[in-house]
Structures are given as structure tokens and as C-alpha cells.
């Protein structure tokens, strides 16, 4: 057995059934990380994003993550709330860098595409995104939202 194999084993092995010491590999193995993301964030259950009270006014937003993807929860001027992936549909860059705040629009840093607080594409570098095809292909990808009841 080489020194690197002893330090970084290929399989997660527990010392014994009754042990409470977690093997180092449980924290560092990419395969284990992927399994945990799938189990805890991406399968058949809802993930917590935030409270409606955190974004009380139109234009208020909160950026957080569900597993690895960054998401933005935003309240529109009409009071509705949406959650979208924090990725511009054009070049895949995050369009929101602040953790929270209030904005009338989000602007992608690459080509300055702007998205309203309803996260629809409002304007592209060449002008207003007026036709429905341009708006639909440039829209931010929504995340399903289930409101909680008091």
C-alpha cells in the first residue's frame, strides 16, 4: 500500500459499527459530494429559499443557493414573488452579485441585458427586447415555488 493510498483511500471505510469518527474521505470525495447534493437538494422535496417577510417591498430581493446553484428570490411591483436561477440566459453569468437589496432591474455584467423584477428580459444591448421570441429565450429560468401557510 502506497502512502497516498493510505492517506486518501478509494472507499469510505468506517472504523467500526459503533464509531462516531467520520472518515476524512466523507468530506473530500467528489462522488460522495455529488450523492449528498442529489439526496439533500435535488430530489423530490422542497428546499428552503427564504421568508416572504425578508422581501417586503416591490423590487426587494435575496440571493441564496439551493445546493450549488445560486438563486434569487424577488418580489415584483405587484407583490408577487418569484425565484429564479441567478444565471443570465445569454452567457450563463450570474446577473445578481449582491446578497440582498432592492432593484427595479437586474443587469447582466457581460452584455448588459436587463431583467425586470419579474425576471423577464426588458432590454438587450441592441435595444428593447420587444418581440416575444427574444423575451422568452432571454428570460431567467424560474424555480418552482410553494408558499408556506401560517
C-alpha positions in Angstrom: 0.0 0.0 0.0 1.4 3.4 -1.0 1.5 6.4 1.3 -1.1 8.2 -0.9 -3.5 5.3 -0.8 -3.3 5.2 3.0 -4.0 8.9 3.3 -6.6 9.1 0.5 -8.4 5.7 0.4 -10.6 4.9 -2.6 -13.6 3.7 -0.5 -15.1 5.2 2.6 -14.5 2.8 5.4 -15.8 3.3 9.0 -13.5 2.1 11.8 -16.3 0.0 13.3 -20.1 -0.1 13.5 -20.3 1.8 16.7 -17.8 4.6 15.9 -18.6 8.3 15.8 -15.4 9.3 14.0 -16.3 10.2 10.4 -13.7 9.1 7.8 -11.8 12.0 6.1 -12.9 10.8 2.7 -16.5 11.5 3.6 -15.6 15.3 3.4 -13.3 15.2 0.3 -14.7 12.6 -2.1 -16.3 14.2 -5.2 -18.6 11.2 -5.7 -19.8 11.4 -2.2 -20.4 15.1 -2.5 -22.5 14.5 -5.7 -24.6 11.9 -3.9 -25.2 14.2 -1.0 -26.3 17.1 -3.3 -28.7 14.7 -5.0 -30.2 13.4 -1.8 -30.4 16.6 0.1 -31.2 19.3 -2.5 -32.2 17.9 -5.9 -34.7 15.1 -5.3 -38.4 15.2 -4.7 -38.6 17.7 -1.9 -38.7 21.4 -1.4 -35.6 23.4 -0.4 -35.8 26.5 1.8 -35.0 29.7 0.0 -36.4 32.4 2.3 -39.3 34.1 4.0 -41.7 36.4 2.3 -41.0 38.9 5.2 -37.4 39.2 4.0 -38.5 40.9 0.8 -41.5 43.1 1.9 -41.4 45.7 -0.9 -41.6 45.6 -4.7 -38.1 45.2 -6.1 -36.7 43.6 -2.9 -34.6 40.5 -3.5 -32.5 38.0 -1.7 -29.7 35.8 -3.3 -29.1 32.4 -1.8 -28.3 28.9 -3.0 -30.1 25.6 -3.3 -27.2 23.1 -3.2 -24.7 24.5 -5.7 -26.9 26.7 -8.0 -27.3 30.4 -7.0 -30.9 31.5 -6.9 -32.6 34.9 -6.5 -36.0 35.4 -4.7 -37.5 38.6 -5.8 -40.8 40.5 -5.1 -42.3 42.2 -8.2 -44.0 45.6 -8.0 -47.4 43.9 -8.0 -46.5 42.0 -4.8 -45.9 38.6 -6.5 -42.8 36.6 -5.6 -40.6 34.6 -7.9 -37.5 32.5 -7.5 -35.1 32.2 -10.5 -31.7 30.8 -11.2 -29.1 33.5 -10.9 -27.9 32.9 -14.4 -28.3 35.2 -17.5 -29.8 33.1 -20.3 -27.5 34.7 -22.8 -24.0 33.9 -21.5 -24.6 32.0 -18.3 -23.1 34.6 -15.9 -24.7 35.4 -12.6 -26.7 38.6 -13.0 -27.0 39.3 -9.3 -23.9 39.7 -7.1 -25.4 41.4 -4.0 -26.8 39.2 -1.2 -29.9 41.3 -0.8 -31.3 44.7 -1.6 -33.9 46.5 -3.8 -33.6 46.8 -7.6 -36.0 47.7 -10.4 -34.0 45.6 -12.7 -31.1 43.2 -12.8 -28.3 43.8 -15.3 -26.0 41.0 -16.6 -22.4 42.2 -16.4 -21.4 40.7 -19.8 -23.7 42.4 -22.4 -25.9 44.4 -20.0 -29.1 42.5 -20.7 -31.6 43.8 -18.2 -34.3 41.8 -16.5 -37.2 43.3 -14.6 -38.1 42.4 -11.1 -40.4 39.8 -12.7 -37.2 38.5 -14.2 -38.3 38.8 -17.8 -35.9 40.3 -20.3 -36.6 44.0 -20.7 -33.8 45.1 -22.9 -30.8 43.8 -24.8 -27.7 45.7 -25.8 -29.2 46.4 -29.2 -32.4 47.9 -27.7 -35.7 46.9 -26.1 -36.5 43.2 -26.3 -39.9 43.7 -27.8 -40.7 40.5 -29.7 -42.0 37.6 -27.7 -39.2 35.2 -29.1 -36.4 37.4 -27.8 -38.2 37.8 -24.4 -38.8 34.1 -24.0 -35.3 32.9 -24.9 -33.7 35.6 -22.7 -36.0 35.0 -19.6 -34.4 33.8 -16.4 -35.2 30.1 -15.6 -37.9 30.0 -12.9 -37.7 27.7 -9.8 -41.0 26.2 -8.6 -42.2 27.9 -5.5 -44.5 26.6 -2.8 -45.7 29.3 -0.4 -46.0 28.3 3.2 -49.0 28.9 5.2 -49.1 30.5 8.7 
